[in-house]
């Protein structure tokens, strides 16, 4: 009976930890993507002839920034599945 209660406490703690991992893990990428998009728009406004290079650079940078959010998603899923 006591062991069963500890299981549910551990499961609840894992779900709370998964929520925190996703919440904190998505703040940085969201800010980073906003800054990347803002700088790309500024550059396109000043130098419209560089649109292809700016677009390629922006998409690559967005992919690198998004990878940290994907890592936090994987950690959250592992917390929920294996506890």
Backbone as a chain_set.jsonl record, in Angstrom:
{"seq": "XXXXXXXXXXXXXXXXXXXXXXXXXXXXXXXXXXXXXXXXXXXXXXXXXXXXXXXXXXXXXXXXXXXXXXXXXXXXXXXXXXX", "coords": {"N": [[0.82, -1.203, 0.0], [1.882, 1.273, 0.836], [4.033, 1.467, -0.913], [2.728, 1.7, -3.336], [1.616, 4.26, -3.117], [3.956, 5.792, -3.196], [4.734, 5.37, -5.8], [2.809, 6.814, -7.284], [3.369, 9.368, -6.378], [5.948, 9.697, -7.386], [5.344, 9.535, -10.103], [3.716, 11.807, -10.426], [5.581, 13.791, -9.779], [7.353, 13.431, -11.909], [5.742, 14.21, -14.054], [5.303, 16.898, -13.422], [7.954, 17.761, -13.542], [8.422, 17.297, -16.263], [6.705, 19.151, -17.412], [7.878, 21.523, -16.479], [10.379, 21.269, -17.714], [9.687, 21.533, -20.409], [8.549, 24.087, -20.368], [10.623, 25.843, -19.44], [12.581, 25.084, -21.221], [11.659, 26.012, -23.651], [11.664, 28.74, -23.635], [14.134, 30.034, -24.204], [14.71, 29.228, -26.982], [12.471, 30.444, -28.203], [12.877, 33.197, -27.762], [15.329, 33.446, -29.079], [14.652, 32.779, -31.749], [12.92, 34.865, -32.314], [14.688, 37.045, -32.237], [16.411, 36.358, -34.336], [14.639, 36.439, -36.534], [13.927, 39.159, -36.43], [16.366, 40.486, -36.95], [16.848, 39.502, -39.51], [14.748, 40.66, -40.929], [15.415, 43.359, -40.608], [17.837, 43.428, -42.017], [16.97, 42.722, -44.591], [15.41, 44.926, -45.125], [17.315, 46.955, -45.328], [19.15, 45.994, -47.228], [17.892, 44.79, -49.813], [18.721, 43.264, -51.969], [20.139, 41.119, -51.046], [18.505, 38.997, -50.431], [18.289, 36.181, -50.898], [20.605, 35.086, -49.691], [20.279, 35.945, -47.052], [17.891, 34.69, -46.343], [18.618, 31.955, -46.477], [20.618, 31.859, -44.496], [19.092, 32.608, -42.283], [17.222, 30.499, -42.08], [18.922, 28.324, -41.535], [19.985, 29.143, -39.063], [17.627, 29.232, -37.555], [17.01, 26.516, -37.48], [19.145, 25.506, -35.94], [18.665, 26.804, -33.516], [16.172, 25.801, -32.847], [16.749, 23.213, -32.219], [17.462, 22.958, -29.522], [15.007, 23.238, -28.246], [13.776, 20.935, -29.136], [15.363, 19.045, -27.865], [14.62, 19.504, -25.191], [11.975, 18.681, -25.357], [12.341, 15.948, -25.865], [13.537, 15.148, -23.463], [11.425, 15.694, -21.697], [9.494, 13.862, -22.642], [10.842, 11.469, -22.112], [10.91, 11.575, -19.332], [8.189, 11.3, -18.72], [7.538, 8.824, -19.854], [9.31, 6.842, -18.772], [9.065, 6.885, -16.015]], "CA": [[0.0, 0.0, 0.0], [2.754, 2.451, 0.914], [4.827, 1.502, -2.132], [1.845, 2.189, -4.391], [1.529, 5.713, -2.975], [5.212, 6.383, -3.657], [4.724, 5.323, -7.257], [2.027, 7.939, -7.8], [4.106, 10.595, -6.073], [7.032, 9.779, -8.372], [4.739, 9.818, -11.411], [3.302, 13.208, -10.412], [6.8, 14.601, -9.83], [7.879, 13.337, -13.268], [4.891, 15.043, -14.918], [5.616, 18.298, -13.11], [9.278, 18.003, -14.113], [8.299, 17.363, -17.721], [6.119, 20.455, -17.728], [8.9, 22.549, -16.253], [11.404, 21.126, -18.746], [9.183, 22.123, -21.649], [8.358, 25.526, -20.181], [11.91, 26.529, -19.391], [13.328, 24.746, -22.423], [11.149, 26.687, -24.848], [11.811, 30.194, -23.525], [15.332, 30.44, -24.942], [14.528, 29.154, -28.432], [11.484, 31.427, -28.671], [13.553, 34.494, -27.814], [16.346, 33.386, -30.126], [14.017, 32.833, -33.059], [12.43, 36.238, -32.502], [15.826, 37.91, -32.563], [16.88, 36.005, -35.684], [13.677, 36.986, -37.49], [14.002, 40.626, -36.427], [17.591, 40.901, -37.651], [16.69, 39.192, -40.93], [13.877, 41.696, -41.497], [16.198, 44.601, -40.678], [18.809, 43.304, -43.103], [16.248, 42.771, -45.864], [14.974, 46.3, -45.342], [18.457, 47.779, -45.733], [19.802, 45.433, -48.414], [16.953, 43.812, -50.386], [19.359, 42.409, -52.978], [20.74, 39.956, -50.385], [17.379, 38.216, -49.897], [18.539, 34.732, -50.922], [21.607, 34.741, -48.678], [19.71, 36.178, -45.728], [16.9, 33.644, -46.103], [19.328, 30.713, -46.192], [21.251, 31.993, -43.178], [18.047, 32.637, -41.267], [16.663, 29.154, -41.918], [19.912, 27.5, -40.844], [20.039, 29.577, -37.666], [16.389, 28.786, -36.914], [17.14, 25.084, -37.232], [20.052, 25.301, -34.809], [18.015, 27.279, -32.296], [15.051, 24.919, -32.548], [17.227, 21.913, -31.726], [17.419, 22.919, -28.056], [13.618, 22.987, -27.856], [13.516, 19.521, -29.396], [16.022, 18.304, -26.788], [13.791, 19.582, -23.988], [10.818, 17.818, -25.609], [12.767, 14.556, -25.69], [13.714, 14.925, -22.021], [10.093, 15.646, -21.094], [8.876, 12.582, -23.004], [11.517, 10.394, -21.364], [10.445, 11.653, -17.95], [6.828, 10.79, -18.603], [7.453, 7.418, -20.261], [10.101, 5.898, -17.995], [8.84, 6.949, -14.564]], "C": [[0.859, 1.26, 0.0], [3.577, 2.589, -0.359], [3.999, 2.045, -3.283], [1.698, 3.704, -4.322], [2.797, 6.398, -3.457], [5.31, 6.371, -5.175], [3.974, 6.522, -7.828], [2.675, 9.272, -7.491], [5.242, 10.786, -7.077], [6.489, 10.108, -9.754], [4.3, 11.283, -11.499], [4.515, 14.129, -10.491], [7.414, 14.575, -11.226], [7.055, 14.19, -14.227], [5.131, 16.527, -14.672], [6.983, 18.661, -13.687], [9.253, 18.108, -15.619], [7.694, 18.695, -18.147], [7.105, 21.581, -17.548], [9.991, 22.483, -17.321], [10.942, 21.753, -20.056], [9.021, 23.643, -21.525], [9.658, 26.3, -20.219], [12.703, 26.287, -20.67], [12.827, 25.422, -23.683], [11.265, 28.204, -24.777], [12.99, 30.681, -24.362], [15.174, 30.361, -26.452], [13.513, 30.168, -28.97], [12.111, 32.813, -28.772], [14.591, 34.53, -28.932], [15.75, 33.477, -31.518], [13.45, 34.22, -33.343], [13.546, 37.192, -32.885], [16.361, 37.634, -33.97], [15.948, 36.591, -36.742], [13.737, 38.499, -37.579], [15.226, 41.111, -37.191], [17.503, 40.607, -39.143], [15.809, 40.241, -41.603], [14.605, 43.028, -41.615], [17.172, 44.566, -41.853], [18.124, 43.368, -44.46], [15.73, 44.171, -46.161], [16.101, 47.186, -45.83], [19.053, 47.316, -47.053], [18.9, 44.381, -49.052], [17.591, 42.873, -51.414], [19.999, 41.158, -52.364], [19.684, 38.987, -49.851], [17.682, 36.714, -49.852], [19.535, 34.313, -49.847], [21.048, 34.893, -47.268], [18.704, 35.085, -45.39], [17.573, 32.317, -45.748], [19.97, 30.753, -44.807], [20.215, 31.955, -42.065], [17.471, 31.238, -41.031], [17.639, 28.215, -41.217], [19.979, 27.856, -39.36], [18.785, 29.153, -36.911], [16.438, 27.296, -36.591], [18.043, 24.785, -36.05], [19.396, 25.717, -33.498], [16.895, 26.319, -31.881], [15.511, 23.584, -31.964], [17.214, 21.851, -30.198], [15.994, 22.72, -27.546], [13.25, 21.523, -28.086], [14.17, 18.658, -28.32], [15.192, 18.354, -25.507], [12.513, 18.755, -24.149], [11.175, 16.352, -25.4], [12.94, 14.235, -24.209], [12.362, 14.831, -21.327], [9.391, 14.331, -21.409], [9.518, 11.42, -22.258], [11.101, 10.399, -19.906], [9.073, 11.026, -17.788], [6.773, 9.279, -18.878], [8.122, 6.491, -19.239], [9.939, 6.021, -16.482], [7.475, 6.381, -14.258]], "O": [[0.593, 2.201, -0.748], [3.798, 3.702, -0.837], [4.519, 2.779, -4.123], [1.659, 4.367, -5.359], [2.73, 7.468, -4.061], [5.908, 7.27, -5.767], [4.456, 7.172, -8.755], [2.543, 10.217, -8.27], [5.472, 11.894, -7.561], [7.102, 10.875, -10.496], [4.492, 11.926, -12.531], [4.481, 15.138, -11.194], [7.943, 15.588, -11.685], [7.614, 14.828, -15.119], [5.157, 17.32, -15.613], [7.155, 19.74, -14.254], [9.98, 18.915, -16.2], [8.127, 19.292, -19.133], [7.168, 22.496, -18.369], [10.474, 23.517, -17.783], [11.718, 22.427, -20.734], [9.319, 24.387, -22.459], [9.784, 27.29, -20.939], [13.411, 27.174, -21.147], [13.521, 25.403, -24.699], [10.99, 28.886, -25.764], [12.859, 31.628, -25.137], [15.475, 31.332, -27.146], [13.682, 30.689, -30.073], [11.899, 33.523, -29.755], [14.713, 35.527, -29.643], [16.284, 34.178, -32.378], [13.495, 34.694, -34.478], [13.372, 38.046, -33.755], [16.716, 38.558, -34.702], [16.405, 37.169, -37.728], [13.615, 39.067, -38.665], [15.133, 42.044, -37.989], [18.022, 41.371, -39.956], [16.092, 40.662, -42.725], [14.438, 43.746, -42.601], [17.314, 45.543, -42.588], [18.639, 43.999, -45.384], [15.622, 44.559, -47.324], [15.881, 48.074, -46.653], [19.419, 48.133, -47.898], [19.122, 43.188, -48.85], [17.05, 41.803, -51.695], [20.363, 40.235, -53.092], [19.954, 38.237, -48.914], [17.361, 36.051, -48.867], [19.335, 33.304, -49.17], [21.313, 34.066, -46.395], [18.675, 34.605, -44.257], [17.143, 31.633, -44.82], [19.873, 29.794, -44.041], [20.438, 31.339, -41.023], [17.257, 30.846, -39.884], [17.228, 27.398, -40.394], [20.025, 26.971, -38.505], [18.869, 28.756, -35.749], [15.957, 26.87, -35.541], [17.74, 23.905, -35.244], [19.56, 25.044, -32.481], [16.703, 26.062, -30.693], [14.74, 22.903, -31.289], [16.974, 20.783, -29.635], [15.799, 22.09, -26.506], [12.492, 20.942, -27.308], [13.599, 17.649, -27.907], [15.076, 17.347, -24.809], [12.022, 18.188, -23.173], [10.394, 15.598, -24.819], [12.534, 13.167, -23.753], [12.17, 13.978, -20.461], [8.758, 13.745, -20.531], [8.83, 10.497, -21.822], [10.954, 9.337, -19.302], [8.825, 10.303, -16.823], [6.044, 8.548, -18.207], [7.552, 5.459, -18.881], [10.622, 5.317, -15.738], [7.072, 6.335, -13.096]]}, "num_chains": 1, "name": "protein.A"}
